[in-house]
């Protein structure tokens, strides 16, 4: 089917900001004599600030310091992202194909607006390609609550049932499903199960993703 709007996640889906996050997380842990592991990464991907803060408190044995730890992590990742951010494979091509087909495109991220705008700017994508950008700063409840996707759809003038979401984490997929969108899951980490997704693909460059969004070879599929 053709969708009335498509909404991208940012971290790990549109942009490979997870490399910057990982470097920041390693530094945060190392400052406290701890080692940041792949298992920590799997459990943090897609987490809201509050959820991540609780996990960091537990892992670093710093009860009651979750907000301070998140503030420190934010400062670290804001610096790390300046080293460069690359779009994920197929992301730019898919974004351009959707825009050429006249499909409104939005971005819905659990990160702060400051970080989202900096990462988009560094990647060269803060150029009006998205009709709307909604961040954790703009809603009362971040993912896995549906608020971000409901806000994005409202701003794009699309009914959620006529919109699609692109996500890389279980938390993000849960949010999009709760909002009523069709969900394409593209896991950032190999082996991460995205069981709630309507479709799972290895990359945004997968022809299945284009076809699911009403596109073929980067062009709109004829409707008739």
Secondary structure as the mmCIF struct_conf table of DSSP 4:
data_model
#
loop_
_struct_conf.conf_type_id
_struct_conf.id
_struct_conf.beg_label_comp_id
_struct_conf.beg_label_asym_id
_struct_conf.beg_label_seq_id
_struct_conf.end_label_comp_id
_struct_conf.end_label_asym_id
_struct_conf.end_label_seq_id
BEND BEND1 UNK A 4 UNK A 4
STRN STRN1 UNK A 5 UNK A 8
STRN STRN2 UNK A 11 UNK A 11
TURN_TY1_P TURN_TY1_P1 UNK A 12 UNK A 14
STRN STRN3 UNK A 15 UNK A 15
TURN_TY1_P TURN_TY1_P2 UNK A 17 UNK A 17
HELX_RH_AL_P HELX_RH_AL_P1 UNK A 18 UNK A 30
TURN_TY1_P TURN_TY1_P3 UNK A 31 UNK A 33
HELX_RH_AL_P HELX_RH_AL_P2 UNK A 38 UNK A 44
TURN_TY1_P TURN_TY1_P4 UNK A 45 UNK A 46
HELX_RH_AL_P HELX_RH_AL_P3 UNK A 49 UNK A 59
TURN_TY1_P TURN_TY1_P5 UNK A 60 UNK A 61
TURN_TY1_P TURN_TY1_P6 UNK A 63 UNK A 64
HELX_RH_AL_P HELX_RH_AL_P4 UNK A 66 UNK A 80
HELX_RH_3T_P HELX_RH_3T_P1 UNK A 81 UNK A 83
STRN STRN4 UNK A 87 UNK A 87
HELX_LH_PP_P HELX_LH_PP_P1 UNK A 88 UNK A 88
TURN_TY1_P TURN_TY1_P7 UNK A 89 UNK A 90
HELX_RH_AL_P HELX_RH_AL_P5 UNK A 91 UNK A 100
TURN_TY1_P TURN_TY1_P8 UNK A 101 UNK A 102
STRN STRN5 UNK A 104 UNK A 108
BEND BEND2 UNK A 110 UNK A 111
HELX_RH_AL_P HELX_RH_AL_P6 UNK A 113 UNK A 123
TURN_TY1_P TURN_TY1_P9 UNK A 124 UNK A 124
BEND BEND3 UNK A 127 UNK A 128
BEND BEND4 UNK A 131 UNK A 131
STRN STRN6 UNK A 132 UNK A 134
HELX_RH_3T_P HELX_RH_3T_P2 UNK A 136 UNK A 138
BEND BEND5 UNK A 139 UNK A 141
TURN_TY1_P TURN_TY1_P10 UNK A 143 UNK A 144
BEND BEND6 UNK A 145 UNK A 146
HELX_RH_AL_P HELX_RH_AL_P7 UNK A 147 UNK A 156
TURN_TY1_P TURN_TY1_P11 UNK A 157 UNK A 157
HELX_RH_3T_P HELX_RH_3T_P3 UNK A 160 UNK A 162
STRN STRN7 UNK A 163 UNK A 167
BEND BEND7 UNK A 168 UNK A 169
HELX_RH_AL_P HELX_RH_AL_P8 UNK A 170 UNK A 179
TURN_TY1_P TURN_TY1_P12 UNK A 180 UNK A 180
STRN STRN8 UNK A 182 UNK A 185
BEND BEND8 UNK A 188 UNK A 189
TURN_TY1_P TURN_TY1_P13 UNK A 190 UNK A 191
TURN_TY1_P TURN_TY1_P14 UNK A 195 UNK A 196
BEND BEND9 UNK A 198 UNK A 198
STRN STRN9 UNK A 199 UNK A 200
BEND BEND10 UNK A 202 UNK A 202
TURN_TY1_P TURN_TY1_P15 UNK A 204 UNK A 205
HELX_RH_AL_P HELX_RH_AL_P9 UNK A 207 UNK A 212
TURN_TY1_P TURN_TY1_P16 UNK A 213 UNK A 214
STRN STRN10 UNK A 215 UNK A 216
TURN_TY1_P TURN_TY1_P17 UNK A 217 UNK A 218
STRN STRN11 UNK A 219 UNK A 220
HELX_LH_PP_P HELX_LH_PP_P2 UNK A 221 UNK A 222
#
